[in-house]
Amino acid sequence: MQLDLNALPDDARVRRDQVMQLFGYSRTTLWRRIRSKQFPAAIEDGGLSFWTAGQIRAALATRRDLEPG
């Protein structure tokens, strides 16, 4: 099922598999981009890693700004 990111509040939690699907990244690519500061680091809480919907929307906007066209 596709995640409707626009329907979520900014502080909603988005899990790694959802982020990978939205960006078309593999797990390795995601962590490489985090390590190189090209993608925001995940928030960790109680052993769970996630991003907020606001972080993901901002990352998507940045990604679209960088695309040629």
C-alpha positions as CSV (number, residue, x, y, z in Angstrom):
1,M,0.0,0.0,0.0
2,Q,1.3,3.4,-1.0
3,L,1.9,5.9,1.8
4,D,-0.1,9.2,1.5
5,L,2.5,11.5,2.9
6,N,0.4,14.6,2.4
7,A,-2.4,13.2,4.6
8,L,0.0,12.9,7.6
9,P,0.8,15.6,10.1
10,D,4.4,16.8,10.2
11,D,5.2,14.9,13.4
12,A,3.9,11.5,12.1
13,R,6.4,8.7,12.2
14,V,7.5,7.2,8.8
15,R,9.4,3.9,9.0
16,R,12.4,2.9,7.0
17,D,10.6,0.6,4.6
18,Q,8.2,3.4,3.7
19,V,11.1,5.8,3.1
20,M,12.8,3.3,0.9
21,Q,9.6,2.9,-1.1
22,L,9.0,6.6,-1.5
23,F,12.5,7.3,-2.7
24,G,13.2,4.1,-4.5
25,Y,16.3,3.4,-2.4
26,S,17.7,0.1,-1.2
27,R,18.6,-0.1,2.5
28,T,22.3,0.3,1.5
29,T,21.6,3.4,-0.6
30,L,19.6,5.0,2.2
31,W,22.3,4.6,4.8
32,R,25.0,5.8,2.3
33,R,23.0,8.9,1.7
34,I,22.5,9.5,5.4
35,R,26.2,9.0,6.1
36,S,27.1,11.5,3.3
37,K,24.6,14.0,4.7
38,Q,22.5,13.8,1.5
39,F,19.5,12.5,3.6
40,P,18.4,13.4,7.1
41,A,19.4,10.9,9.8
42,A,16.6,8.8,11.4
43,I,15.3,9.6,14.8
44,E,15.8,6.7,17.3
45,D,13.3,6.1,20.1
46,G,13.2,3.0,22.2
47,G,15.1,0.9,19.6
48,L,12.9,2.1,16.7
49,S,14.2,4.2,13.9
50,F,11.9,6.6,12.0
51,W,11.7,9.9,10.3
52,T,8.9,12.5,10.6
53,A,6.6,13.1,7.7
54,G,7.8,16.7,7.7
55,Q,11.5,15.6,7.3
56,I,10.5,13.3,4.4
57,R,8.4,16.0,2.7
58,A,11.4,18.4,2.9
59,A,13.8,15.7,1.6
60,L,11.4,15.0,-1.3
61,A,11.2,18.7,-2.1
62,T,15.0,19.0,-2.1
63,R,15.3,16.0,-4.3
64,R,12.9,17.5,-6.8
65,D,14.8,20.8,-6.8
66,L,18.0,18.9,-7.7
67,E,16.5,16.9,-10.6
68,P,17.2,18.2,-14.1
69,G,14.3,19.4,-16.1
